[in-house]
Amino acid sequence: MKIMAIADHESELLWDYFDKSRLEGIDLILSCGDLKPQYLSFLATFTHAPILYVHGNHDERYEETPPDGCICIENKIYVYNGVRIMGLGGSMRYKPGKHQYSQFQMLRRVLHMWFPLLRRRGFDILLTHSPAYGINDGDDLPHTGFKIFNYLLDKFQPSFFIHGHVHLNYGRYPRTDTFNNTVIINAHEKYIFEFTPDSH
């Protein structure tokens, strides 16, 4: 399965200079947030691949203009072709507004998902906006990662953890990393990867 992960910055190659062939062979698109809803709607027009998304901390606009043809998986474990994808959007709370959470609030979100987590026997991909605590996150409060994500990675050992929020053009974050057996991908702008049965 070929998956395209996107976040934070609309790709000029996928929007301004769009060529439909760039979406050929893509089986699934995962959005980590902070993208214009019109961008996701545009991509949905030109692909048969499902587009799953979580919210970024700047996505209050989705309340009035949700992306057409896309599926929000906030607080859900969405299964596509046998691949279990857990969605938890938002960032650390640093000012009033939606899609921002304290460490405790994010923990409560995960606890509310505990029965589905056990019923599904975990998940294969963790899709978030923010990174995990201490793993390529920022030193400032807005870009601090969530500690509960570290626990999820350690307990359930998913194949992939896909996040955004810390832009690669900040200059100090790697595109990919690992945590135990989990491949971590910063989806800033776009990143294409393969998910195979061997990844489970």
BELQUIBEL-V845442 format. One record per residue. PSI is psi in whole degrees, -180 to 180 (none if undefined). Layout:
# BELQUIBEL-V845442
PSI / PSI
This chain:
# BELQUIBEL-V845442
126 / 124 / 135 / 122 / 136 / 153 / 148 / -37 / 125 / 126 / 127 / -34 / -23 / -6 / -67 / -40 / 50 / 136 / 117 / -27 / -22 / -15 / -3 / 136 / -6 / 124 / -23 / 140 / 130 / 121 / 128 / 8 / 174 / 38 / 146 / 135 / -30 / -31 / -48 / -41 / -39 / -48 / -39 / -26 / -28 / 11 / 150 / -6 / 134 / 145 / 112 / 142 / 156 / 167 / 143 / 175 / -11 / 19 / 31 / -25 / -21 / -20 / -42 / -29 / 76 / 147 / 128 / 141 / 15 / 163 / 120 / 128 / 29 / 132 / 31 / 160 / 105 / 132 / 123 / 118 / 41 / -7 / 123 / 121 / 119 / 128 / 127 / 95 / -179 / 169 / 178 / 143 / 121 / -5 / 167 / 142 / 166 / 163 / 33 / 139 / 149 / 170 / -42 / -39 / -38 / -37 / -44 / -37 / -44 / -41 / -35 / -18 / 6 / -40 / -49 / -36 / -44 / -39 / -39 / -4 / 47 / -152 / 162 / -32 / 129 / 119 / 115 / 174 / -49 / 156 / 179 / 159 / 125 / 5 / 89 / 28 / -177 / 167 / -21 / 158 / -47 / -29 / 12 / 139 / 170 / 133 / -32 / -25 / -38 / -42 / -43 / -42 / -40 / -41 / -43 / -12 / 55 / 163 / -39 / 146 / 115 / 125 / 172 / -135 / -45 / 104 / 140 / -28 / -1 / -22 / -2 / 13 / 136 / 156 / -42 / 156 / -179 / 152 / 110 / -119 / 9 / 131 / 126 / 130 / 126 / 114 / 12 / 126 / -80 / 149 / 130 / 133 / 165 / 135 / 117 / 163 / -29 / -17 / -19 / none
